[in-house]
Amino acid sequence: MKEIVLTVTEEQPMELQRFLTSRCGVSKRLLTKLKRTENGITRDGKLIRSIDTVSKGDIIVLKSEDSSFLEPNPQLSVPIAYEDESVAVFNKTGGMPVHPSIKHQGDTLGNFFASKYPELTFRPVNRLDRDTSGLCLVAKDAHAANLLQGSCNKVYYAAVHGKTDEEGTINAPIARERESIILRCVREDGQSAVTHYKRLAFSGGYSLLEIHLETGRTHQIRVHFAHIGHPLAGDDMYGGLRTHIGRQALHCGQLTFISPDTGKETTATSELPDDIRGLFNDTEV
């Protein structure tokens, strides 16, 4: 049973439901679940209704049952870059999927999470492609997941073919390829997509880029750099070559968010992995 402790700090009394949804970010879905849970919402150890009034200084405790529906795999090991009571940030290797699929049933981040936290549901906040390495933020409860949606700031690093401009912005709409459920492309009728980048190094025909996303479309970085003639190294789906690396050279190296547990801005970092760093052996990166 997961407990979330909330303190009422508002000067004026208000209805509990308003306090939870407007002030604390509790979703309506979670509130409904709490109402159906025995002693799901209490004040001073006593059950309280969502229509009851709460006042400054009241301590509200939410209790929610969580369960994992993924098969645990204790043979897996994934480094943790940051952890508190509400979240864990994992440093995923390239080649590991986040979620199970038909071809990947026991080798995913979700399977590792189920082994490490058997009492919790797997709730990834940012999701990385299988071959993209780096930081993946996972909420430990539904309330934390709701608070974190759309609030994470990520910094990516990529190695692309050719020498790019020192810095630039790619503003090109992205749509699904009409004949594919996986591939994306730049097309006028697509969704708005904006990518900012800065070149950090150039060596051996590759540019190392720091990338900030203004939007978060599927395959956005991969599609955008292929569109401007600089596909990611190793990304043979979008025109990159696997001459020197066996996967798309993309890494989530920094992730900043407001921790639901501490209320403070928190930043987790991950060093550039060896396979991407190896493309720049002649340059300090």
GUSE-841966 format. One line per field, with one value per residue: chain; x, y, z of N, C-alpha, C in turn. Coordinates in Angstrom, 2 decimals. Layout:
GUSE-841966
mol: (A	...)
n.x: (X	...)
n.y: (Y	...)
n.z: (Z	...)
ca.x: (X	...)
ca.y: (Y	...)
ca.z: (Z	...)
c.x: (X	...)
c.y: (Y	...)
c.z: (Z	...)
end
This chain:
GUSE-841966
mol: (A	A	A	A	A	A	A	A	A	A	A	A	A	A	A	A	A	A	A	A	A	A	A	A	A	A	A	A	A	A	A	A	A	A	A	A	A	A	A	A	A	A	A	A	A	A	A	A	A	A	A	A	A	A	A	A	A	A	A	A	A	A	A	A	A	A	A	A	A	A	A	A	A	A	A	A	A	A	A	A	A	A	A	A	A	A	A	A	A	A	A	A	A	A	A	A	A	A	A	A	A	A	A	A	A	A	A	A	A	A	A	A	A	A	A	A	A	A	A	A	A	A	A	A	A	A	A	A	A	A	A	A	A	A	A	A	A	A	A	A	A	A	A	A	A	A	A	A	A	A	A	A	A	A	A	A	A	A	A	A	A	A	A	A	A	A	A	A	A	A	A	A	A	A	A	A	A	A	A	A	A	A	A	A	A	A	A	A	A	A	A	A	A	A	A	A	A	A	A	A	A	A	A	A	A	A	A	A	A	A	A	A	A	A	A	A	A	A	A	A	A	A	A	A	A	A	A	A	A	A	A	A	A	A	A	A	A	A	A	A	A	A	A	A	A	A	A	A	A	A	A	A	A	A	A	A	A	A	A	A	A	A	A	A	A	A	A	A	A	A	A	A	A	A	A	A	A	A	A	A	A	A	A	A	A)
n.x: (0.86	0.68	1.49	0.62	1.38	-0.14	-0.13	-2.32	-2.02	-3.30	-4.81	-7.55	-10.41	-11.38	-13.11	-12.34	-11.99	-11.41	-9.03	-7.35	-7.35	-6.90	-4.88	-2.98	-2.53	-3.73	-5.11	-8.38	-8.99	-7.35	-8.43	-11.00	-10.31	-9.19	-11.42	-12.72	-11.15	-10.49	-10.32	-9.04	-8.72	-7.81	-8.06	-6.34	-6.32	-8.92	-11.60	-12.27	-14.51	-14.71	-16.22	-16.06	-14.87	-11.60	-8.94	-6.31	-3.32	-4.34	-3.66	-3.58	-3.93	-3.30	-4.07	-3.13	-3.46	-0.98	0.09	2.13	2.10	3.93	6.32	8.75	12.32	15.02	17.58	18.39	20.12	20.15	21.60	20.88	20.31	19.22	17.13	14.17	11.44	9.31	10.07	12.19	15.18	16.43	19.41	19.46	20.71	21.71	19.76	18.08	14.67	12.03	9.40	7.75	7.31	6.14	8.48	10.15	10.01	11.01	13.23	13.29	13.24	10.98	10.64	12.87	12.25	9.94	11.07	12.73	10.98	8.55	6.04	5.01	3.49	4.63	5.48	6.59	7.77	9.12	9.86	12.12	13.40	14.19	16.93	18.01	20.04	20.39	18.78	15.85	12.89	10.91	7.82	6.77	4.22	0.72	-0.02	2.42	3.14	1.15	1.71	4.17	3.83	4.60	6.40	9.11	12.43	14.59	17.88	19.53	22.13	23.79	25.40	26.00	26.07	28.49	29.43	27.79	26.08	27.33	25.40	21.80	18.29	15.72	12.76	10.22	7.35	6.16	5.03	3.26	4.59	2.74	2.49	3.40	3.52	5.44	7.56	8.39	8.07	9.03	6.49	4.13	1.54	1.89	2.43	3.40	6.88	9.85	13.29	16.25	19.76	23.29	26.62	29.13	31.51	33.63	34.69	36.33	34.40	31.99	29.57	29.23	26.44	24.60	21.31	18.14	14.73	11.80	9.37	7.83	7.79	7.27	10.25	11.49	14.11	15.66	14.31	14.36	17.13	17.89	16.36	17.65	19.91	21.82	21.88	21.53	24.38	24.60	21.85	20.12	17.50	16.74	18.60	21.20	24.55	25.95	28.65	30.54	29.20	26.70	24.06	21.51	23.07	22.31	21.59	20.14	21.19	20.79	18.38	15.84	13.61	10.77	10.76	8.16	8.35	10.25	9.72	11.54	13.63	15.22	18.06	19.24	22.05	23.87	26.72	28.25	27.94	30.30	30.25	29.32	31.09	33.39	33.36	34.62	37.35	39.61	39.11	38.49	35.75)
n.y: (-1.20	2.12	5.23	8.66	11.70	14.72	18.18	20.68	23.97	26.24	29.37	29.86	27.83	24.95	22.80	19.34	17.90	19.92	20.89	18.65	18.18	20.70	21.99	20.07	18.45	15.98	13.55	13.19	10.59	9.14	10.11	9.02	6.31	6.30	6.85	4.46	2.79	1.16	3.20	5.08	7.87	9.84	11.87	12.78	10.08	9.31	8.52	10.65	12.54	13.49	15.75	17.04	19.73	21.09	22.49	24.91	23.38	20.83	17.35	15.30	12.02	9.87	6.67	4.16	1.20	-0.48	-2.36	-4.64	-5.62	-6.81	-9.28	-10.10	-9.80	-10.84	-11.15	-9.03	-5.86	-2.50	0.65	3.14	6.50	8.48	8.63	8.83	8.91	9.12	8.82	7.16	7.36	5.84	4.65	3.74	1.24	1.22	-0.71	-1.94	-2.33	-0.17	-0.97	-4.21	-6.23	-8.04	-9.24	-8.84	-9.97	-10.35	-8.85	-6.12	-2.66	-2.39	-5.02	-5.24	-3.24	-4.35	-6.44	-5.15	-3.46	-4.97	-4.41	-2.24	-0.40	-0.12	2.93	4.73	8.00	9.52	8.18	6.13	5.17	1.75	1.46	3.85	5.28	6.13	8.39	7.53	8.39	7.22	7.08	6.34	6.11	6.76	9.41	10.87	10.36	11.76	14.42	14.80	14.70	16.06	17.86	17.48	18.32	17.60	16.81	15.89	13.95	13.47	11.73	12.65	12.20	13.94	17.46	19.69	22.93	25.30	25.84	25.59	25.62	23.36	23.43	21.72	20.05	16.85	13.71	10.54	8.01	7.10	4.42	2.96	1.86	2.53	4.18	7.66	10.93	14.09	16.29	18.47	18.41	17.42	17.16	19.99	20.45	21.11	21.46	22.20	22.70	22.33	22.26	20.31	19.02	17.87	15.18	12.70	12.63	12.88	14.77	15.84	16.50	18.67	18.56	20.10	19.75	21.31	20.34	17.06	14.81	11.53	9.85	12.27	13.59	11.87	11.92	14.68	15.31	13.62	14.78	17.22	16.36	15.18	12.45	10.38	8.68	5.22	4.92	3.22	3.12	5.64	6.48	6.56	5.22	2.08	1.75	2.35	2.14	0.25	0.98	3.57	6.62	8.02	9.65	10.21	12.52	14.29	15.15	17.05	17.86	18.58	17.23	15.26	14.36	15.89	18.46	20.03	21.33	18.95	17.42	14.88	13.17	11.62	10.07	10.26	7.35	4.64	3.68	5.80	7.81	6.70	7.34	9.70	9.62	11.06	13.49	15.52	14.85)
n.z: (0.00	-0.98	0.45	0.41	1.74	2.46	3.21	4.20	3.23	2.54	3.30	3.38	4.15	2.20	-0.14	-0.02	-2.44	-4.28	-3.20	-3.54	-6.35	-7.61	-6.15	-5.46	-7.63	-8.01	-10.04	-11.56	-12.11	-10.32	-7.94	-8.01	-7.80	-5.24	-3.67	-3.83	-2.44	0.61	3.42	1.82	1.68	4.29	7.30	10.09	10.69	10.27	8.08	5.32	3.30	-0.17	-0.46	1.91	4.05	4.21	6.22	6.92	7.94	8.25	7.91	5.25	4.20	1.58	0.40	-1.69	-3.54	-5.37	-8.18	-10.00	-13.37	-14.91	-15.86	-13.54	-13.86	-12.41	-13.32	-14.80	-14.89	-14.23	-14.04	-11.53	-11.71	-10.15	-7.25	-5.27	-2.89	-4.63	-7.31	-9.75	-11.59	-14.33	-15.91	-18.90	-21.10	-24.58	-26.80	-25.03	-24.61	-23.39	-22.82	-22.75	-25.71	-28.63	-29.55	-27.45	-24.41	-21.83	-21.35	-20.76	-19.58	-18.02	-17.05	-15.39	-13.53	-12.39	-11.00	-9.15	-7.79	-6.72	-5.73	-7.03	-9.77	-13.12	-14.38	-16.69	-17.37	-19.32	-22.48	-24.12	-27.33	-28.19	-29.00	-28.20	-25.78	-22.24	-19.91	-18.17	-16.76	-14.14	-12.55	-9.23	-8.32	-9.07	-8.57	-8.58	-11.22	-12.60	-11.83	-13.05	-15.78	-18.86	-17.77	-17.76	-18.57	-21.09	-22.22	-25.08	-26.68	-29.72	-32.41	-35.65	-39.23	-41.16	-41.23	-39.34	-39.11	-36.68	-34.79	-34.63	-35.66	-36.30	-37.88	-38.70	-39.77	-38.61	-39.73	-39.89	-41.97	-44.78	-45.56	-43.44	-40.01	-38.29	-39.32	-39.61	-41.14	-42.64	-43.40	-44.88	-43.84	-41.33	-37.70	-35.77	-35.20	-33.47	-33.23	-31.50	-31.80	-31.00	-32.10	-30.68	-31.19	-33.90	-35.79	-37.69	-39.68	-38.37	-36.52	-33.20	-31.33	-29.14	-28.07	-27.87	-27.35	-28.51	-28.97	-28.74	-30.69	-32.12	-32.96	-33.49	-33.37	-34.96	-37.43	-38.09	-38.37	-40.41	-42.37	-42.87	-44.08	-42.45	-41.16	-38.19	-36.97	-37.47	-37.67	-39.55	-40.34	-41.06	-42.94	-41.92	-41.46	-40.41	-40.07	-38.08	-35.68	-34.01	-33.61	-33.47	-32.87	-30.29	-27.27	-24.14	-22.05	-19.94	-17.51	-16.22	-13.60	-11.47	-8.39	-7.13	-4.56	-3.05	-3.90	-5.13	-7.79	-9.72	-11.11	-13.14	-14.48	-17.19	-18.42	-21.69	-23.60	-24.28	-26.96	-28.54	-27.78	-28.80	-31.48	-31.63	-31.05	-31.57	-30.56	-27.71	-25.72)
ca.x: (0.00	1.47	0.91	1.02	0.99	-0.30	-0.46	-3.09	-1.33	-4.14	-5.37	-9.00	-10.93	-11.91	-13.56	-11.22	-11.78	-10.74	-7.65	-6.57	-7.21	-6.38	-3.67	-1.99	-2.32	-4.31	-6.00	-9.74	-8.97	-6.81	-9.39	-12.05	-9.73	-9.03	-12.75	-13.14	-10.20	-10.78	-9.49	-8.23	-8.42	-8.07	-7.55	-6.15	-6.63	-10.34	-12.04	-12.82	-15.13	-14.19	-17.04	-15.80	-14.01	-10.30	-8.43	-4.87	-2.74	-4.85	-2.79	-4.39	-3.16	-3.90	-3.55	-3.51	-2.81	-0.31	0.47	2.88	1.58	5.05	7.09	10.04	13.52	16.10	18.87	18.71	20.71	20.13	22.03	19.94	21.00	18.61	15.95	13.59	10.24	8.31	10.56	13.52	15.70	17.30	20.36	19.21	21.68	21.17	19.38	17.06	13.37	11.40	8.22	7.72	6.62	6.09	9.84	10.89	9.09	11.59	14.52	13.00	13.33	9.80	10.89	13.81	11.50	9.05	11.90	13.25	9.85	7.45	4.74	4.65	3.17	5.64	4.92	7.63	7.31	9.67	10.09	13.19	13.45	15.01	18.36	18.45	20.50	20.30	17.95	14.41	12.24	9.76	7.09	6.47	2.78	-0.10	0.01	3.68	3.09	0.30	2.42	5.36	3.51	4.90	7.20	10.52	13.28	15.61	18.97	20.03	23.39	23.75	26.45	25.38	26.98	28.84	29.69	26.62	26.33	27.70	24.14	20.68	16.95	14.99	11.32	9.64	6.28	6.40	3.83	3.50	4.65	1.41	2.52	4.10	3.04	6.62	8.34	7.90	8.69	8.66	5.42	3.43	0.32	2.26	2.37	4.52	8.03	10.96	14.50	17.40	21.00	24.59	27.70	30.14	32.76	33.58	35.85	36.12	33.18	30.80	29.37	28.59	25.49	23.73	19.99	17.02	13.47	10.70	8.22	8.26	7.18	7.92	11.43	11.72	15.51	16.12	13.69	14.80	18.50	17.88	15.73	18.62	21.07	22.78	21.25	22.30	25.25	24.01	20.40	19.86	16.09	16.59	19.70	22.52	25.36	26.42	30.06	31.32	28.36	25.65	22.73	21.44	23.95	21.46	21.71	19.53	22.26	20.41	16.93	15.52	12.20	10.43	10.44	6.95	8.71	10.93	9.25	12.69	14.13	16.21	18.70	20.03	22.93	24.45	27.85	28.15	28.39	31.56	30.13	29.23	32.36	34.42	33.36	35.37	38.58	40.64	38.64	38.05	34.30)
ca.y: (0.00	3.34	6.37	10.01	12.59	16.09	19.15	21.84	25.22	27.36	30.14	29.73	26.46	24.60	21.43	18.43	17.56	21.06	20.91	17.56	18.28	21.99	22.40	18.98	17.74	14.63	13.41	12.74	9.13	8.68	10.45	8.00	5.08	6.47	6.77	3.06	2.05	1.24	4.24	5.66	9.26	10.05	13.05	12.36	8.67	9.06	8.67	11.96	12.52	14.52	16.96	17.65	20.92	20.98	23.78	25.01	22.53	19.45	16.38	14.38	10.84	9.10	5.30	3.54	-0.07	-0.56	-3.74	-4.75	-6.63	-7.25	-10.40	-9.63	-10.49	-10.47	-11.27	-7.75	-4.83	-1.17	1.65	4.18	7.79	9.27	7.98	9.26	8.15	9.25	8.53	6.59	7.67	4.75	4.93	2.60	1.00	1.05	-2.09	-2.39	-1.65	0.28	-1.81	-5.49	-6.31	-9.42	-9.76	-8.60	-10.32	-10.39	-8.14	-4.69	-1.87	-2.74	-6.29	-4.95	-2.48	-5.29	-7.22	-4.30	-2.90	-5.90	-3.91	-1.02	-0.42	0.52	4.15	5.58	9.35	9.74	6.87	6.14	4.06	0.63	1.67	5.11	5.07	7.28	8.55	7.28	8.73	6.37	7.47	5.19	6.04	7.47	10.85	11.40	10.30	12.86	15.69	14.89	14.71	17.28	18.81	17.09	18.96	16.63	17.19	14.73	14.06	12.60	11.81	12.64	12.21	15.22	18.63	20.56	24.29	25.33	25.72	25.84	25.17	22.67	23.61	20.97	19.19	15.41	12.88	9.11	7.55	6.56	2.97	2.34	2.22	2.87	5.27	9.03	11.74	15.50	16.51	19.73	18.19	16.78	17.94	20.91	19.85	22.06	20.91	23.11	21.95	23.00	21.31	20.29	18.49	17.27	14.31	11.47	12.71	12.94	15.90	15.54	17.58	18.79	18.78	20.45	19.63	22.19	19.44	15.69	13.89	10.23	9.85	13.65	13.88	11.05	12.41	16.03	15.38	13.00	15.75	18.27	15.73	14.72	11.38	9.89	7.54	3.97	4.90	2.80	3.34	6.97	6.83	6.52	4.03	1.36	1.45	2.48	1.96	-0.68	1.48	5.02	7.27	8.98	9.43	11.20	12.71	15.13	15.18	17.95	17.79	18.92	15.98	15.30	14.01	16.99	19.75	20.78	21.00	17.89	17.10	13.65	13.20	10.37	10.30	9.74	5.95	4.38	3.48	7.12	8.49	6.11	7.99	10.95	9.28	12.08	14.76	15.43	15.10)
ca.z: (0.00	-1.11	1.16	0.03	2.82	1.98	4.25	3.71	3.57	2.13	4.41	3.40	4.05	0.89	-0.31	-0.19	-3.84	-4.92	-2.69	-4.13	-7.81	-8.05	-5.42	-5.30	-8.88	-8.01	-11.19	-11.25	-12.16	-9.06	-6.89	-8.07	-7.27	-3.78	-3.06	-3.82	-1.63	2.03	4.05	0.76	2.01	5.71	8.02	11.48	10.80	10.06	6.70	4.96	1.98	-1.09	-0.35	3.21	4.03	4.88	6.66	7.04	8.97	8.16	7.26	4.46	3.78	0.50	0.37	-2.95	-3.83	-6.65	-8.52	-11.24	-14.27	-15.73	-15.34	-13.03	-14.31	-11.49	-13.99	-15.42	-14.03	-14.84	-13.05	-11.13	-11.67	-9.07	-6.69	-4.00	-2.58	-5.68	-8.66	-9.99	-12.92	-14.74	-16.99	-19.78	-22.16	-25.92	-27.08	-24.06	-24.75	-22.15	-22.61	-23.45	-26.99	-29.11	-29.67	-26.20	-23.34	-20.49	-21.31	-20.84	-18.35	-17.23	-16.35	-14.30	-12.54	-11.69	-10.10	-8.08	-7.04	-7.04	-5.24	-7.76	-11.20	-13.95	-14.97	-17.27	-17.70	-20.65	-23.07	-25.10	-28.27	-27.73	-29.24	-27.60	-24.41	-21.35	-18.71	-18.26	-15.49	-13.83	-11.35	-8.38	-8.04	-10.05	-8.28	-9.09	-12.69	-13.07	-11.62	-13.89	-17.19	-19.60	-16.99	-17.78	-19.56	-21.46	-23.11	-25.81	-27.40	-30.89	-33.42	-36.97	-40.36	-41.76	-40.38	-39.28	-38.65	-35.27	-34.07	-35.52	-35.29	-37.36	-37.68	-39.82	-39.25	-38.73	-39.92	-40.09	-43.36	-45.07	-45.73	-42.31	-38.67	-37.51	-39.90	-39.64	-42.18	-42.66	-44.36	-44.58	-43.05	-40.07	-36.47	-35.57	-34.52	-33.44	-32.62	-31.41	-31.62	-30.97	-32.37	-29.63	-31.73	-35.23	-35.97	-38.46	-40.49	-37.52	-35.61	-31.92	-31.10	-27.97	-28.68	-27.00	-28.09	-28.16	-29.04	-28.49	-31.65	-32.29	-33.83	-33.93	-33.62	-36.07	-38.67	-38.39	-38.86	-41.74	-43.26	-43.27	-44.70	-41.45	-40.37	-37.05	-37.20	-37.06	-37.80	-40.91	-40.67	-41.64	-43.83	-41.29	-41.73	-39.23	-40.29	-36.84	-34.50	-34.36	-33.25	-33.65	-31.90	-29.60	-25.84	-23.25	-21.08	-18.81	-17.31	-15.11	-13.25	-10.10	-7.70	-6.31	-3.18	-2.38	-4.39	-5.62	-9.12	-9.63	-12.38	-13.24	-15.65	-17.63	-19.31	-23.05	-23.60	-25.00	-28.40	-29.17	-27.52	-29.66	-32.80	-31.51	-30.33	-31.81	-30.01	-26.33	-25.60)
c.x: (0.89	0.75	1.49	0.49	0.99	-0.71	-1.20	-2.40	-2.16	-4.76	-6.88	-9.43	-11.48	-12.33	-12.36	-10.94	-11.04	-9.28	-6.80	-6.32	-6.56	-5.05	-2.58	-1.78	-2.83	-5.29	-7.38	-9.81	-8.44	-7.78	-10.52	-11.55	-9.60	-10.37	-13.21	-12.22	-10.54	-9.79	-8.53	-7.83	-8.79	-7.49	-7.50	-6.58	-8.07	-10.71	-12.64	-13.36	-14.59	-14.98	-16.83	-14.83	-12.72	-9.78	-6.91	-4.37	-3.23	-3.83	-3.68	-3.50	-3.96	-3.26	-4.07	-2.74	-2.22	0.02	1.19	2.29	2.67	5.79	8.43	11.19	14.69	17.48	19.30	19.32	20.76	20.55	20.94	20.70	20.48	17.40	15.50	12.29	9.23	8.76	11.88	13.92	16.72	18.20	20.35	20.31	20.98	20.89	18.34	15.76	12.87	10.23	8.37	6.95	6.62	7.49	10.65	9.93	9.69	12.84	14.38	13.23	12.15	9.99	11.87	13.10	10.62	9.81	12.36	12.14	8.61	6.08	4.24	4.30	4.23	5.01	6.04	7.06	7.85	10.10	11.13	13.02	14.38	16.51	18.87	18.85	20.22	19.19	16.47	13.80	10.99	9.12	6.72	4.99	2.04	-0.07	1.28	3.68	2.27	1.01	3.55	5.05	3.79	5.80	8.69	11.26	14.46	16.65	19.51	21.38	23.36	24.98	25.79	26.44	27.24	29.04	28.49	27.05	26.69	26.48	23.00	19.37	16.30	13.51	10.62	8.60	6.54	5.08	4.23	3.60	3.37	1.39	3.15	3.47	4.21	7.30	7.62	8.64	8.30	7.63	4.60	2.22	0.61	2.08	3.60	5.63	9.22	12.11	15.61	18.67	22.22	25.67	28.78	31.50	32.53	34.85	35.45	34.85	31.89	30.78	28.70	27.73	24.85	22.38	18.94	15.75	12.44	9.38	8.74	7.58	7.97	9.05	11.85	13.18	16.00	15.58	14.23	16.22	18.67	17.34	16.72	19.92	22.15	22.15	22.15	23.16	24.56	22.52	20.01	18.39	15.89	17.84	21.08	23.23	25.85	27.89	30.83	30.50	27.14	24.25	22.70	22.22	23.21	21.42	21.02	20.48	21.92	18.90	16.65	14.01	12.01	10.00	9.15	7.24	9.30	10.40	10.35	13.05	15.29	16.75	19.51	20.85	23.47	25.57	27.60	28.68	29.59	31.37	29.97	30.54	33.46	34.45	34.22	36.67	39.66	40.28	38.19	36.57	33.85)
c.y: (1.24	4.48	7.68	10.96	14.03	16.99	20.33	23.12	26.45	28.06	29.96	28.26	26.20	23.14	20.53	18.13	18.69	21.13	19.86	17.76	19.58	22.36	21.33	18.16	16.32	14.54	12.92	11.21	8.56	8.95	9.42	6.68	5.14	6.33	5.32	2.19	2.23	2.18	4.88	7.10	9.48	11.38	12.66	10.91	8.31	9.34	10.05	11.88	13.65	15.82	17.66	18.83	20.64	22.38	23.73	24.17	21.10	18.58	15.35	13.24	10.08	7.71	4.62	2.24	-0.02	-2.01	-3.74	-5.88	-7.15	-8.39	-9.90	-10.46	-10.07	-10.59	-9.95	-6.80	-3.51	-0.15	2.67	5.49	8.68	8.50	8.70	8.48	8.14	8.77	7.75	6.95	6.59	5.19	3.72	2.47	0.94	-0.42	-2.65	-1.63	-1.18	-0.65	-3.16	-5.38	-7.76	-10.03	-9.62	-8.79	-10.27	-9.58	-6.63	-3.98	-2.18	-4.03	-6.11	-4.22	-3.40	-6.15	-6.41	-3.75	-3.77	-5.39	-2.72	-1.29	0.37	1.70	5.04	6.92	9.78	8.39	6.98	4.97	2.97	0.93	3.02	4.83	6.30	7.22	8.36	7.46	7.87	6.83	6.22	5.10	6.92	8.98	11.49	11.41	11.45	14.20	15.89	14.97	16.07	18.26	18.50	17.80	18.04	17.24	15.91	15.03	13.05	12.81	11.67	12.67	13.64	16.33	19.57	22.01	24.25	25.24	26.02	25.34	24.53	22.76	22.97	20.00	17.71	14.66	11.42	8.82	6.78	5.03	2.25	2.76	2.67	4.13	6.61	9.81	13.20	15.71	17.71	19.54	17.50	17.69	18.82	20.24	20.80	21.46	21.95	22.30	22.86	21.96	21.45	19.84	17.99	16.46	13.11	11.46	12.75	14.23	15.40	16.74	17.49	19.25	19.06	20.43	20.62	21.41	18.01	14.69	12.58	10.34	11.25	13.94	13.13	11.57	13.78	16.08	14.64	14.00	16.82	17.66	15.27	13.62	10.93	8.71	6.28	3.85	4.52	2.90	4.67	7.42	6.86	5.21	3.41	0.95	1.41	2.30	1.15	-0.26	2.97	5.69	8.39	8.63	10.56	11.40	13.59	15.22	16.00	17.94	18.28	17.64	16.13	15.03	15.19	18.36	20.60	20.37	20.03	17.59	15.82	13.71	11.81	10.67	9.69	8.30	5.74	4.27	4.81	7.88	7.99	6.69	9.24	10.73	10.34	13.43	14.57	15.78	14.70)
c.z: (0.00	-0.39	0.62	1.10	2.31	3.14	3.63	4.18	3.20	3.35	4.53	3.30	2.65	0.88	-0.60	-1.66	-4.57	-4.48	-3.40	-5.62	-8.26	-7.40	-5.42	-6.57	-8.91	-9.18	-10.75	-11.25	-10.84	-7.91	-6.85	-7.48	-5.75	-3.06	-2.92	-2.99	-0.15	2.71	3.04	1.01	3.47	6.19	9.49	11.69	10.56	8.60	6.46	3.54	1.13	-0.99	1.00	3.07	4.79	5.18	6.81	8.21	8.95	7.42	6.56	3.97	2.72	0.49	-0.89	-3.15	-5.23	-6.92	-9.85	-12.08	-15.19	-15.05	-14.82	-13.57	-13.44	-12.11	-14.64	-14.39	-14.79	-13.79	-12.77	-10.95	-10.54	-8.55	-5.43	-3.81	-3.72	-7.05	-8.61	-11.41	-13.27	-15.90	-17.92	-20.83	-23.52	-26.18	-26.13	-24.30	-23.38	-21.81	-23.31	-24.76	-27.43	-29.13	-28.38	-25.02	-21.94	-20.30	-21.31	-19.51	-17.43	-16.45	-15.20	-13.18	-11.71	-10.70	-8.90	-7.20	-7.29	-6.63	-6.05	-9.21	-11.95	-14.69	-15.52	-17.69	-19.06	-21.22	-24.19	-26.06	-27.73	-27.85	-28.75	-26.16	-23.56	-20.34	-18.99	-16.88	-15.30	-12.52	-10.55	-7.98	-9.02	-9.83	-8.82	-10.61	-13.25	-12.94	-12.62	-15.37	-17.82	-18.90	-17.02	-18.90	-19.85	-22.39	-23.74	-26.43	-28.54	-31.75	-34.78	-38.06	-40.84	-40.74	-40.44	-39.05	-37.17	-34.37	-35.02	-34.93	-36.50	-37.01	-38.87	-39.28	-39.55	-38.80	-40.03	-41.59	-43.67	-45.16	-44.54	-40.99	-37.79	-38.03	-39.82	-40.73	-41.98	-43.76	-43.94	-43.69	-41.71	-38.87	-36.32	-34.76	-34.63	-32.64	-32.65	-31.18	-31.60	-31.20	-31.30	-30.15	-33.14	-35.41	-36.79	-39.27	-39.70	-36.70	-34.34	-31.55	-29.72	-28.48	-27.61	-27.85	-27.57	-28.18	-28.87	-29.40	-31.74	-33.32	-34.26	-34.27	-34.85	-37.40	-39.05	-38.95	-40.19	-42.76	-43.74	-43.81	-43.75	-40.58	-39.22	-37.47	-36.69	-37.27	-39.23	-41.30	-41.38	-42.40	-43.21	-41.58	-40.42	-39.36	-38.98	-35.57	-34.89	-33.98	-33.56	-32.52	-31.20	-28.11	-25.08	-22.07	-19.89	-18.73	-16.06	-14.87	-11.82	-9.40	-6.90	-4.83	-2.43	-2.76	-4.97	-7.04	-8.99	-11.01	-12.26	-14.52	-15.95	-18.63	-20.68	-23.06	-24.52	-26.50	-29.16	-28.98	-28.45	-31.06	-32.81	-30.75	-30.47	-31.20	-28.58	-26.24	-24.20)
end
